[in-house]
Amino acid sequence: MKRITVISDDHKGLIADLSEMLAAEGVNILSIDAKSDRDNAFVRLCAEPYDQALVLLRDNGYQAISDEVIILRLEHELGNLARIARRLADNNVDIRGLTMIQSTEYFGIVAVATDNQDLAREILKEHLLEI
C-alpha cells in the first residue's frame, strides 16, 4: 500500500485544511496519523485515488513524499512487535517507518515501510493484511 507523508509548518487547522482540500476533489482518506514537533507537522495518510491525492497536495504547495508500506495484523501479545522487528533486522531489512493504524483489545494493525518491501513481505507473510 502506498502512503503519503506531508511535511508542513505546524498551524491550527492543518488537518482541516488537508482533509477539506482532498474531500473537495473526491479523494477519500483511508488512514491518517499526524504528529507535531514544535514548528513542523508530519502527517502520514493513505488515500484513494492515491495519485490524485499526491498531485493535489503538491500542487497546493505541500511537501508530499510518496512511500510504500506493508500492512500487518499483529496479535496483542507482549513482545510481538519486538519479535517482528528482530526478524526483519536479522534478515538485514531496515525499518524506515512504522505507524500503528488501529489497536483493539485483541490485535493491532501496523503500517511498516522498509528498505526492502518484497523481502519484508516474505519474512512476515503470516502477518500480512491485504487492503
Secondary structure per residue as TSV (DSSP state, phi and psi in degrees):
chain	resnum	aa	ss	phi	psi
A	1	M	-	360.0	140.8
A	2	K	E	-92.4	144.1
A	3	R	E	-130.2	151.2
A	4	I	E	-114.9	131.9
A	5	T	E	-109.0	123.5
A	6	V	E	-105.2	127.2
A	7	I	E	-111.5	124.3
A	8	S	E	-145.8	160.3
A	9	D	E	-62.9	136.0
A	10	D	-	-77.7	132.2
A	11	H	-	-155.2	156.1
A	12	K	T	-62.6	134.9
A	13	G	T	90.8	3.6
A	14	L	H	-58.9	-47.8
A	15	I	H	-64.4	-40.1
A	16	A	H	-61.0	-45.1
A	17	D	H	-59.9	-48.7
A	18	L	H	-64.4	-50.1
A	19	S	H	-67.7	-37.4
A	20	E	H	-66.0	-41.7
A	21	M	H	-61.3	-46.6
A	22	L	H	-67.2	-44.4
A	23	A	H	-61.8	-39.1
A	24	A	H	-61.1	-24.4
A	25	E	T	-104.2	10.9
A	26	G	T	81.3	18.7
A	27	V	-	-93.9	128.5
A	28	N	E	-97.6	126.7
A	29	I	E	-85.0	119.6
A	30	L	E	-87.2	-36.5
A	31	S	E	-153.8	152.8
A	32	I	E	-149.9	142.7
A	33	D	E	-142.9	126.0
A	34	A	E	-129.0	141.4
A	35	K	E	-138.5	149.4
A	36	S	E	-119.4	138.9
A	37	D	E	-129.4	81.6
A	38	R	T	60.6	-94.5
A	39	D	T	-93.4	-13.9
A	40	N	E	-111.9	148.2
A	41	A	E	-118.3	143.5
A	42	F	E	-124.8	115.0
A	43	V	E	-118.3	120.8
A	44	R	E	-107.6	131.2
A	45	L	E	-146.1	151.8
A	46	C	E	-113.2	132.9
A	47	A	E	-143.8	158.6
A	48	E	E	-138.3	137.4
A	49	P	S	-70.3	132.6
A	50	Y	H	-59.0	-53.2
A	51	D	H	-59.1	-40.4
A	52	Q	H	-64.0	-41.5
A	53	A	H	-61.4	-46.2
A	54	L	H	-61.4	-45.6
A	55	V	H	-64.0	-45.3
A	56	L	H	-58.5	-46.4
A	57	L	H	-61.5	-47.9
A	58	R	H	-65.7	-41.7
A	59	D	H	-64.5	-23.3
A	60	N	T	-98.2	17.6
A	61	G	T	86.9	7.8
A	62	Y	-	-88.0	144.0
A	63	Q	E	-80.9	106.3
A	64	A	E	-119.2	123.8
A	65	I	E	-114.0	131.0
A	66	S	E	-84.4	141.2
A	67	D	E	-150.2	139.9
A	68	E	E	-99.7	136.5
A	69	V	-	-127.2	156.0
A	70	I	E	-106.6	147.0
A	71	I	E	-106.5	125.9
A	72	L	E	-116.9	144.6
A	73	R	E	-109.4	115.5
A	74	L	E	-115.1	127.8
A	75	E	E	-64.3	143.6
A	76	H	-	-73.0	103.6
A	77	E	-	-149.4	129.4
A	78	L	T	-51.7	124.6
A	79	G	T	87.2	0.2
A	80	N	H	-62.0	-45.1
A	81	L	H	-62.6	-39.8
A	82	A	H	-61.1	-41.4
A	83	R	H	-64.9	-40.6
A	84	I	H	-63.6	-47.2
A	85	A	H	-62.4	-40.4
A	86	R	H	-66.0	-40.9
A	87	R	H	-60.2	-42.2
A	88	L	H	-65.4	-47.8
A	89	A	H	-60.3	-42.8
A	90	D	H	-64.2	-21.7
A	91	N	T	-102.1	18.1
A	92	N	T	61.6	34.1
A	93	V	-	-106.1	122.4
A	94	D	-	-91.5	128.0
A	95	I	E	-80.9	120.4
A	96	R	E	-97.2	-22.1
A	97	G	E	-165.1	147.8
A	98	L	E	-147.9	130.1
A	99	T	E	-134.8	129.6
A	100	M	E	-78.8	116.2
A	101	I	E	-88.3	-40.6
A	102	Q	E	-150.5	145.2
A	103	S	E	-137.8	129.8
A	104	T	-	-121.9	-177.0
A	105	E	S	-64.8	-26.9
A	106	Y	S	-108.4	-25.5
A	107	F	E	-154.8	166.6
A	108	G	E	-127.2	147.6
A	109	I	E	-108.5	123.4
A	110	V	E	-125.2	135.2
A	111	A	E	-99.8	129.7
A	112	V	E	-127.5	129.2
A	113	A	E	-109.7	131.7
A	114	T	E	-130.5	176.2
A	115	D	S	-85.0	-2.8
A	116	N	-	-151.0	81.9
A	117	Q	H	-62.2	-37.8
A	118	D	H	-62.9	-46.0
A	119	L	H	-67.1	-40.2
A	120	A	H	-60.5	-42.2
A	121	R	H	-59.7	-43.1
A	122	E	H	-65.5	-44.9
A	123	I	H	-64.3	-38.1
A	124	L	T	-109.0	24.0
A	125	K	G	-56.6	-30.4
A	126	E	G	-72.9	-12.6
A	127	H	G	-105.8	-5.2
A	128	L	B	-64.0	138.3
A	129	L	-	-120.3	115.6
A	130	E	-	-85.0	125.8
A	131	I	-	-116.9	360.0
